Amino acid sequence: MLDHQVTLLTRTGCHLCETAEDALVRLSAELGFELTTVDVDSELTLANEYGDRVPVILIDGAEHGYWRLEEQRFRAALGKPVKPS
């Protein structure tokens, strides 16, 4: 059973979104969370709320961060061991 649901709000043509998705795919295999990607432009409410901050990372439905994935902070939010820097 997976511990957390992580959602990445993304947009077509967004380089930062691609970078975040690559990192989250790698981390999902290691940390055991379910990853879903959603195009922020697919719903007007999402575009209005998050459109100027993509990529946006949600953990269990709550906003965790945007623009760049801070891996140590992300691991801590999932309650997983933080790798030494």
C-alpha positions in Angstrom: 0.0 0.0 0.0 1.3 3.5 -0.9 1.6 6.0 1.9 0.9 9.2 0.1 -0.8 10.6 -3.0 1.4 13.2 -4.7 -0.1 15.3 -7.5 2.0 17.4 -9.9 0.2 20.3 -11.5 1.9 20.9 -14.8 1.5 22.6 -18.2 2.5 21.6 -21.7 5.8 23.2 -22.7 6.9 23.9 -19.2 10.6 23.0 -18.7 10.4 23.2 -14.9 7.4 20.9 -15.0 9.4 18.3 -16.9 12.3 18.5 -14.5 9.9 18.2 -11.5 8.1 15.2 -13.0 11.4 13.4 -13.8 12.5 13.9 -10.1 9.1 12.8 -8.7 9.0 9.6 -10.9 12.4 8.7 -9.6 11.4 9.4 -6.0 8.1 7.6 -6.3 10.0 4.4 -7.0 12.2 4.9 -4.0 9.7 6.3 -1.5 6.6 4.5 -2.4 4.0 7.2 -3.2 1.5 7.4 -5.9 2.2 10.1 -8.5 -0.5 11.8 -10.6 0.1 14.6 -13.1 -2.7 17.0 -14.0 -2.5 19.7 -16.7 -3.3 22.9 -14.9 -5.0 24.2 -18.0 -7.5 21.3 -18.1 -9.7 23.1 -15.6 -10.4 26.8 -15.2 -10.4 26.6 -11.4 -6.9 25.0 -11.4 -5.6 27.5 -14.0 -6.9 30.4 -11.9 -5.5 29.1 -8.7 -2.2 27.6 -9.7 -1.5 28.7 -13.3 1.1 31.3 -12.5 3.1 29.0 -10.2 3.5 25.7 -12.2 4.8 23.2 -11.4 2.9 22.9 -8.2 3.3 19.8 -5.9 0.4 18.6 -3.8 0.8 16.0 -1.1 -2.4 14.3 -0.1 -4.3 17.2 -1.6 -2.4 20.0 0.2 0.0 22.4 -1.5 3.6 21.5 -0.7 5.5 23.7 -3.0 5.9 25.2 -6.5 8.4 26.0 -9.2 11.2 23.7 -8.0 11.2 20.4 -6.0 13.2 20.8 -2.8 14.0 17.1 -2.4 15.1 17.2 1.3 12.0 19.2 2.3 9.8 16.8 0.2 11.3 13.7 1.9 10.7 15.3 5.3 7.1 16.1 4.4 6.5 12.4 3.5 8.2 11.3 6.8 11.0 9.6 4.9 14.7 9.7 5.8 16.5 12.7 4.5 19.6 11.9 2.5 22.7 13.7 3.7 23.7 16.7 1.5 
